[in-house]
Amino acid sequence: MSEYEIYAVHYASQDDRRSPENFLGGDPHDRPMPMDFFVWVLVGPQGAIMVDTGFDDASGLARGRPVSRPVVDGLKQIGIAPESVKDVLITHLHWDHAGNHELFPNARYHVQEREMHFCTGRCMCQPTLRKAYNAQDVTRMVQRTFEGNVTFHDTQSDFVDGISLHWVGGHSKGLQVVRVRTRRGFVVLASDAAHYYANLLQRRAYPLLVDLDDMLEGFEVLHRLTPTPSHIIPGHDPQVLTLFPAARNGLAGIVRLDADPLGAPV
């Protein structure tokens, strides 16, 4: 049975973010609560598989989120050549998860069909719903579809041995999470099904959402898919960089999620 190494590659941060921005209804404590941005790499029998593609410097600067290390540089630091990647799993098409359009020229992209329906349909007439999407990212995915380089998934898919995709919705109509078999058991890359461990552990919804019930049920799905909270990896929590060991000595901002955690999430 296949097992995978998992690398979390940090490429940007929002250091001035505060806790009321991260919980539906705000937070009475109003404390600093920075946000980190990651892509994830699965390495196993299929070679390297990307989970999300992040954003480039131009897209980040347009939204006040400068890139601290380009995704391509982070990949090269762990020996991954972008042109060698054959599959990219897109958790959802928000701007910070689906950019860097030409970084993986030989890859097939995998996305939930309902995500494409959502971000190319009437809901994008609403500014509140479309603000998290970049038109260029969505357009490029449509182009890939016409080029024959997109596979659409529906609800739950066994992608390859040891990797499965699970629709949860909530944050976007087509948000999916990725369950991966590793040496320490199944790990779930939650992406924005749980921005922070606090959202997940306290069952407190993140404020950017399209369906509150789906988001709250998504927390339960994450728990059902994994043996412990430390097997769940939130999409934007800086704790990830301190809870897991560095990919190698002296390498900052890239950690191994298939390794045993150094502590318990809070």
Secondary structure as the mmCIF struct_conf table of DSSP 4:
data_model
#
loop_
_struct_conf.conf_type_id
_struct_conf.id
_struct_conf.beg_label_comp_id
_struct_conf.beg_label_asym_id
_struct_conf.beg_label_seq_id
_struct_conf.end_label_comp_id
_struct_conf.end_label_asym_id
_struct_conf.end_label_seq_id
STRN STRN1 GLU A 5 GLN A 14
TURN_TY1_P TURN_TY1_P1 ASP A 15 ASP A 16
STRN STRN2 ARG A 18 ARG A 18
HELX_RH_3T_P HELX_RH_3T_P1 SER A 19 ASN A 22
BEND BEND1 PHE A 23 PHE A 23
TURN_TY1_P TURN_TY1_P2 LEU A 24 GLY A 25
TURN_TY1_P TURN_TY1_P3 PRO A 28 HIS A 29
STRN STRN3 PRO A 32 PRO A 32
STRN STRN4 MET A 35 GLY A 44
TURN_TY1_P TURN_TY1_P4 PRO A 45 GLN A 46
STRN STRN5 GLY A 47 VAL A 51
HELX_RH_AL_P HELX_RH_AL_P1 ASP A 57 ALA A 62
TURN_TY1_P TURN_TY1_P5 ARG A 63 GLY A 64
STRN STRN6 VAL A 67 VAL A 67
BEND BEND2 SER A 68 ARG A 69
HELX_RH_AL_P HELX_RH_AL_P2 VAL A 71 GLN A 77
TURN_TY1_P TURN_TY1_P6 ILE A 78 GLY A 79
HELX_RH_3T_P HELX_RH_3T_P2 PRO A 82 SER A 84
STRN STRN7 ASP A 87 LEU A 89
BEND BEND3 THR A 91 THR A 91
TURN_TY1_P TURN_TY1_P7 TRP A 95 HIS A 97
BEND BEND4 ALA A 98 ALA A 98
TURN_TY1_P TURN_TY1_P8 HIS A 101 GLU A 102
BEND BEND5 LEU A 103 LEU A 103
TURN_TY1_P TURN_TY1_P9 PRO A 105 ASN A 106
HELX_LH_PP_P HELX_LH_PP_P1 ALA A 107 ALA A 107
STRN STRN8 ARG A 108 GLN A 112
HELX_RH_AL_P HELX_RH_AL_P3 GLU A 113 CYS A 119
TURN_TY1_P TURN_TY1_P10 THR A 120 THR A 120
BEND BEND6 GLY A 121 GLY A 121
HELX_RH_3T_P HELX_RH_3T_P3 ARG A 122 CYS A 125
BEND BEND7 GLN A 126 GLN A 126
HELX_RH_AL_P HELX_RH_AL_P4 PRO A 127 ARG A 130
TURN_TY1_P TURN_TY1_P11 LYS A 131 ALA A 132
HELX_RH_AL_P HELX_RH_AL_P5 ALA A 135 GLU A 147
TURN_TY1_P TURN_TY1_P12 GLY A 148 GLY A 148
STRN STRN9 VAL A 150 HIS A 153
BEND BEND8 THR A 155 THR A 155
STRN STRN10 GLN A 156 VAL A 160
TURN_TY1_P TURN_TY1_P13 ASP A 161 GLY A 162
STRN STRN11 ILE A 163 TRP A 167
BEND BEND9 GLY A 170 SER A 172
TURN_TY1_P TURN_TY1_P14 LYS A 173 GLY A 174
STRN STRN12 GLN A 176 THR A 182
TURN_TY1_P TURN_TY1_P15 ARG A 183 ARG A 184
STRN STRN13 GLY A 185 SER A 191
TURN_TY1_P TURN_TY1_P16 ASP A 192 ALA A 193
BEND BEND10 HIS A 195 TYR A 196
HELX_RH_AL_P HELX_RH_AL_P6 TYR A 197 LEU A 201
TURN_TY1_P TURN_TY1_P17 GLN A 202 ARG A 203
BEND BEND11 PRO A 207 LEU A 208
BEND BEND12 VAL A 210 VAL A 210
HELX_RH_AL_P HELX_RH_AL_P7 LEU A 212 LEU A 225
BEND BEND13 THR A 226 THR A 228
HELX_RH_3T_P HELX_RH_3T_P4 PRO A 229 HIS A 231
STRN STRN14 ILE A 232 PRO A 234
BEND BEND14 GLY A 235 HIS A 236
TURN_TY1_P TURN_TY1_P18 PRO A 238 GLN A 239
HELX_RH_AL_P HELX_RH_AL_P8 VAL A 240 LEU A 243
BEND BEND15 PHE A 244 PHE A 244
STRN STRN15 ALA A 246 ALA A 246
BEND BEND16 ALA A 247 ARG A 248
TURN_TY1_P TURN_TY1_P19 ASN A 249 GLY A 250
TURN_TY1_P TURN_TY1_P20 ALA A 252 GLY A 253
STRN STRN16 ILE A 254 ARG A 256
BEND BEND17 LEU A 257 ALA A 259
HELX_LH_PP_P HELX_LH_PP_P2 ASP A 260 PRO A 261
BEND BEND18 LEU A 262 GLY A 263
#
